[in-house]
Amino acid sequence: MENNLTEFELNLLSDLAVDLATELDLHYEDDAAGVLVSSVRAIEGAVRILKDHQKQVPDACTHTLTRFGGAGIA
C-alpha cells in the first residue's frame, strides 16, 4: 500500500493529534489511563505516521503518551 500523504494531510493529522492529546491531558487524571486506551492508540498511530514522513512529533503528543503510556497502555 502506497503511503503518499500531502503536506496538508500531515499538518491536519498533527493538529488533530495535538487537540486530542491536549484534551486528554486537561480532562483526565493519571489513574484514568485504562479508559483511554483507544485514544492513546490513536495518538500513537498519528505519531507513527508523522515519524514515517520525517515530521516533527508535537510536544503535546509526546507529553500525553509519556503520561498515560507510563500506565502500561502505550
Summary of the structure (lengths in Angstrom):
residues: 74
radius of gyration: 12.4
end to end distance: 25.5
largest distance: 38.8
contacts: 200
relative contact order: 0.22
helix: 80%
strand: 0%
